[in-house]
């Protein structure tokens, strides 16, 4: 917070997560530094998106490609 920079920059981060019911999720998120009119950091916001269904589709597609390449 002191430097006003995040080591993650503007990168989209992908991480595993757990729902409160214990279900495993795949999430993407980014971090944004919130600054006042003087450029001083006043907080941090994070935008998060559940990518579980998309990751599952990608996994299934990759498996299908592998199967077709083996034929």
N, C-alpha and C positions, 0 to 999 in steps of 0.2 A: 504494500500500500504506500509506503514512503516514497518509492521511486516513481510511482504512477505507471509502471510497466508490469505486464504479466509475462512470465517465462513462456507462456503458451502463445503469446502474441495474438494473432487473429485466426489461429488454426482451429479447425473443427476437430474436436476430440471425440473418440469413440471408446466407450467403456462398458463393461458388464455392470448390471445393477440388479437389485432385488426389490420387488414390490412388497408392500407391507404384508401381503398374504403369503409371501415366500416364493412366489413365481419369479423365475429368472427373466431378466429383460436385457435387451441391447439398447443403449441410448447414445445419442450424439449430443454434444453440447458445446457451447462457446461461452467465453467469458468477456465481459465488457466492463472497462473501468468507467465509473461515473465521476465526472469532474465538475467543479463549480466554475463560475465565470473567470476565476483567476488561474484555472488549470490545476487546482489542487484536487487530489482524489478525495471524494466524499463517500464512496462506497463501491461495491462491485455487484454487477448483475450477471446472472447466468441464464441462458436460453437453452432449454433441454427438449429433446424430441425422442419419443419411443420409436426405435427402428427395428423392433423385434420381428415384425411381419416381413419387412423388407429384407432383413438379413436371412430369414428362413427361405424366402424365395430365391435369393442369390445362392444360398447353399444347395438348394434343390436343382437349380439351373446348372451349377458347376458339377454336381454329381451326374446329371444327365449328359453333359458335354463329355465327361470322363468316360461314361458308358459307351457313348457313340464313337469316341476315338479308339476304344479298345476293339471295336468290331472290324 
